[in-house]
């Protein structure tokens, strides 16, 4: 409730001051107020419609898309409140003069629609910002009813204060008011940054920087006033993640400095381009340092690894989607070609890997053509099903079909796993069998030991997780800093061009249309000092 009350109070007072300045100027110049009120009413109605429309659109979306919509609304709200703080900080002294110049231009065109359009655009800006900012705050609040009540109370108080300032019955140090509320709103917007990043992760848009930092459960216990302030007002969760803390610091520190920076310490107009250029250079240098200094993590698997079984080691030569596997045994070496047609991409322990599998029929040379019952027990460990020693004493005629399968899994060209297996289909006949019987015998010729594969897969998974954690620091954060540096460089060029541009004159009011004798001239210049 406190956050929405301050938002409604600040935004409402800004809008009220704008309307009051325009109204005072029009009364001094004996112009009708009806067109202005028409523009104000239309802007207020459109702002309310925008807020309700965004809420209805969000509710009609599936859960994941709702999270994405809330991320976008939160980001837009942060941009709006930042612009509001910076704009009021830089234009407060000239707000009355600028608005009066615009109203004078509208009167000069001699049309009520121009005046209504000016009031409409001036109030629509504040109203649209208020709608989006309040909507984002409602989404981050656990009690929507009290949040809405706070917004209504804040806007009502703002209208009362604005009317009092207009009539001269209320005097308020608006400089301190906007500075104080600006500082508070910086922290509220920082909470929206946290919430937007959390929604972006839940929507599947951001997967880096999700490691937990600190446990703030002691600071914001559920159901307590302190918890309502920290979590409900400032939007700080009990379990902030790395990317959320980073985003909060990157937003709050510079914007807070802008909001409270003393006016006497501000650089002159001529030096602003130099300051912006220095800031851009610093941001770019920081981005380059992060991109180069953050260490890269990875596990390089060897191309040669030992195997158990009828071989000593295997060596893989990977060339794109094809590979050659060299198998070294006792005094002999075999070479197996793995074509691209046998290749596919797989995921092993969260890591992308290349896998080949080749199966072919091989010669049964060396297999016995006659088997006794003892031979069968030696091969299978028991008498095969369907053969009875009493009625089928053997010996049996044996016919073999041998199928050989070689599988290789690599990561980055290194061997993660490799096996060779044989599948023998044995057909027995004779020996008392009334009909031929077929049975299957499978064995592993050689393979990389299971513990070695599991250990290498665990190392790869750990390296993959570590690389994902560091991607925030060596990729995404430098990208953000480079964008900020580019923005500051463009603003420096703009300010430099403005500094050398010839000054423009502001149209004044028509002296012949001064205030009537029975109406005191009202001005709100004191309200925006």
Buried (B, 14 or more C-beta within 10 A) or exposed (E): BBBBBBBBBBBBBBBBBBBBBBBBBBBBBEBEBEBBBBBBBBBBEBBEEBBEEBBEEBEEEEEEEBBBBBBBBBBBBBBBBBEBBBEBBEEBEEBBBEBBBBBBBBBEEEEBEBBBBBBBEBBBBBBBBBBBBBBBBBBBBEEEEBBBBBBEBBBEBBBBBBBBBBEEEEEBEBBEBBBBBBBBBBBBBBBBBBBBBBBBBBBEEBEBBBEEBEEBEEBBBEEEEEBBBBBBBBBBBBEBBBBBBBBBEBBBEBBBEBBEEEEEEEEEEEEBBBBBBEBBEEBBEBBEEBBEEBEEBEBEBEBEBEBEBEBEBBBBEBEEBBBBBBBBBEEEEEEBEBEEEBBEEEEBBEBEBBBBBBEEEEEBEEBEEEBBBEBBEEBBEEBBEEBEEEEBEBBBBBBBBBBBBBBBBBBBBBBBBBBBBBBBBBBBEEBBBEEEBEBEBEEEBBBBBEEBBEEBBEBBBBBBBBBBBBBBBBBBBBEBBBEBBEBBBEBBEEBBEEEEEEEEEEEEBEEEEEBEEEEEEBEBEEBBE
